[in-house]
Amino acid sequence: MSTDNKLVAVDVKAEGSTFEVGAAKALFDLRGPSFNSPQSQFAVTADGQKFLIANTFGESSSIPITVVLNWTADWKR
């Protein structure tokens, strides 16, 4: 994952004690919720052909909720 929230791929060549990494190629934008670690934003199949990505659609907004404590006390009256 790049610093500008794009999922990238790189070619890797490992032979003996040498390890070479090619140039990063952007695959697509990750515009999902921000988690502590990038690994929790997406998962990749073993063959590297499919991705499961946490994403949001439209504008995100908070929906208020009401929590009622000790509701059984009023129920027994």
Secondary structure in CASP SS format (residue, H / E / C, confidence):
PFRMAT SS
TARGET T0000
AUTHOR 0000-0000-0000
METHOD secondary structure of the structure
MODEL  1
M C 1.00
S C 1.00
T C 1.00
D C 1.00
N C 1.00
K E 1.00
L E 1.00
V E 1.00
A E 1.00
V C 1.00
D C 1.00
V E 1.00
K E 1.00
A E 1.00
E E 1.00
G C 1.00
S C 1.00
T E 1.00
F E 1.00
E E 1.00
V E 1.00
G C 1.00
A C 1.00
A C 1.00
K E 1.00
A E 1.00
L E 1.00
F E 1.00
D E 1.00
L C 1.00
R C 1.00
G C 1.00
P C 1.00
S C 1.00
F C 1.00
N C 1.00
S C 1.00
P H 1.00
Q H 1.00
S H 1.00
Q H 1.00
F E 1.00
A E 1.00
V E 1.00
T C 1.00
A C 1.00
D C 1.00
G C 1.00
Q C 1.00
K C 1.00
F E 1.00
L E 1.00
I E 1.00
A C 1.00
N C 1.00
T C 1.00
F C 1.00
G C 1.00
E C 1.00
S C 1.00
S C 1.00
S C 1.00
I C 1.00
P C 1.00
I C 1.00
T C 1.00
V C 1.00
V C 1.00
L C 1.00
N C 1.00
W H 1.00
T H 1.00
A H 1.00
D H 1.00
W H 1.00
K C 1.00
R C 1.00
END
